[in-house]
Amino acid sequence: MSDLWTFSGDRALPGAVLRYRVMAYVVGTALLVLTAIVILKYGFALRSPMKTPEKIVAPVHGYLYVVYLIVAADLARRAKWGIGRIVLVVCSGFVPFLAFVVEHRVYRQMQEEWAAESAGTGTAGVAEGEPTPSGAGPSA
């Protein structure tokens, strides 16, 4: 597995992937907690005598989502993502369970791109005419 982290592209990319993965799990978990609270409150009429939990969890999830978007934007810039992957990542922060699915898919795709680059192809996920991840010039 250590050979997947050694590639000729942006040296900060593995750190950006790790930050993205952590934030995807944190935001996904916060969204699941918020969803459970709302279901319990409105679906089963469970009320709390204290300040309502959704008034605490909702803003926390909102701030975490903003951090998640910043981290995802950093990763998208470094990995040169297309608009489809960016839209999917943005949506995964407010659809329950989707953050976990998208995080797994993004991580798997990044591993495949790193493996392809390590194997010598170096053009996985790069459009024609754009610089390769190693910055060696246009792809063939």
C-alpha positions as CSV (number, residue, x, y, z in Angstrom):
1,M,0.0,0.0,0.0
2,S,2.9,2.4,0.6
3,D,3.6,2.4,-3.2
4,L,0.2,4.0,-3.8
5,W,1.4,7.0,-1.8
6,T,4.5,7.5,-3.9
7,F,3.7,9.1,-7.2
8,S,5.1,11.9,-9.3
9,G,2.2,14.3,-9.0
10,D,1.3,16.8,-6.4
11,R,3.0,15.7,-3.1
12,A,0.2,17.3,-1.1
13,L,-2.5,15.2,-2.8
14,P,-2.4,12.2,-0.3
15,G,-2.9,14.7,2.6
16,A,-5.8,16.3,0.7
17,V,-7.4,12.9,0.2
18,L,-7.0,12.1,3.9
19,R,-8.5,15.4,5.0
20,Y,-11.4,14.8,2.6
21,R,-12.0,11.3,3.9
22,V,-12.0,12.5,7.6
23,M,-14.4,15.4,6.8
24,A,-16.7,13.1,4.8
25,Y,-17.1,10.7,7.7
26,V,-17.6,13.6,10.2
27,V,-20.2,15.4,8.1
28,G,-21.9,12.1,7.2
29,T,-22.1,11.2,10.8
30,A,-23.4,14.6,11.9
31,L,-26.1,14.4,9.2
32,L,-27.2,11.0,10.3
33,V,-27.4,12.2,13.9
34,L,-29.5,15.2,12.8
35,T,-31.7,13.0,10.7
36,A,-32.3,10.6,13.6
37,I,-33.2,13.6,15.9
38,V,-35.7,15.0,13.4
39,I,-37.3,11.5,12.8
40,L,-37.6,11.0,16.6
41,K,-39.0,14.5,17.2
42,Y,-41.5,14.6,14.3
43,G,-42.1,11.0,13.5
44,F,-42.5,9.7,17.1
45,A,-43.4,12.9,18.8
46,L,-40.4,12.6,21.3
47,R,-39.8,16.0,22.8
48,S,-36.8,17.1,24.9
49,P,-37.3,19.3,28.0
50,M,-34.0,20.9,27.2
51,K,-33.1,23.1,24.3
52,T,-34.1,21.0,21.3
53,P,-31.3,18.9,20.0
54,E,-31.8,19.8,16.4
55,K,-31.1,23.4,17.3
56,I,-27.7,22.3,18.5
57,V,-26.8,19.6,15.9
58,A,-28.1,21.5,12.8
59,P,-25.7,24.5,13.1
60,V,-22.8,22.1,14.0
61,H,-23.5,20.1,10.9
62,G,-23.8,23.3,8.9
63,Y,-20.4,24.6,10.0
64,L,-18.8,21.2,9.4
65,Y,-20.4,21.1,6.0
66,V,-18.7,24.4,5.1
67,V,-15.3,22.9,6.2
68,Y,-16.1,19.8,4.2
69,L,-16.7,21.9,1.1
70,I,-13.4,23.7,1.5
71,V,-11.5,20.5,1.9
72,A,-13.3,18.9,-1.1
73,A,-12.5,22.0,-3.2
74,D,-8.9,21.7,-2.3
75,L,-8.9,18.1,-3.3
76,A,-10.8,18.8,-6.5
77,R,-8.2,21.5,-7.4
78,R,-5.3,19.2,-6.7
79,A,-6.7,16.1,-8.4
80,K,-8.2,18.1,-11.4
81,W,-11.7,16.7,-11.0
82,G,-14.4,17.2,-13.5
83,I,-17.7,18.9,-12.7
84,G,-19.6,15.7,-12.3
85,R,-17.5,14.4,-9.4
86,I,-17.5,17.9,-7.8
87,V,-21.4,18.0,-7.9
88,L,-21.6,14.5,-6.5
89,V,-19.3,15.4,-3.6
90,V,-21.2,18.6,-2.9
91,C,-24.6,16.7,-2.8
92,S,-23.2,14.1,-0.5
93,G,-23.0,16.5,2.4
94,F,-26.8,16.9,2.6
95,V,-28.2,13.6,1.5
96,P,-28.1,11.0,4.4
97,F,-25.7,8.1,3.8
98,L,-24.5,9.5,0.5
99,A,-21.3,10.9,2.1
100,F,-20.1,7.4,3.0
101,V,-20.8,6.0,-0.5
102,V,-19.2,8.9,-2.3
103,E,-16.2,8.9,0.0
104,H,-15.6,5.2,-0.7
105,R,-16.0,5.8,-4.5
106,V,-13.7,8.8,-4.5
107,Y,-11.0,7.1,-2.5
108,R,-11.2,4.0,-4.7
109,Q,-10.9,6.1,-7.9
110,M,-7.9,8.1,-6.4
111,Q,-6.2,4.8,-5.6
112,E,-6.8,3.5,-9.2
113,E,-5.4,6.8,-10.6
114,W,-2.3,6.5,-8.4
115,A,-1.8,2.9,-9.3
116,A,-2.1,3.8,-13.0
117,E,0.4,6.6,-12.6
118,S,2.8,4.3,-10.7
119,A,2.5,1.7,-13.5
120,G,3.6,4.3,-16.0
121,T,0.4,5.3,-17.8
122,G,0.2,8.6,-15.9
123,T,-2.9,9.9,-17.7
124,A,-5.7,8.4,-15.7
125,G,-8.6,10.9,-15.4
126,V,-6.8,13.7,-17.4
127,A,-8.5,15.2,-20.4
128,E,-6.7,15.4,-23.7
129,G,-4.5,18.5,-24.0
130,E,-4.4,19.1,-20.2
131,P,-1.1,18.6,-18.3
132,T,-0.6,15.2,-16.8
133,P,-0.7,14.9,-13.0
134,S,3.1,14.9,-13.0
135,G,3.1,18.2,-14.8
136,A,5.2,16.8,-17.7
137,G,3.1,18.5,-20.4
138,P,0.1,17.6,-22.5
139,S,-1.2,14.0,-22.5
140,A,-1.0,11.9,-25.6
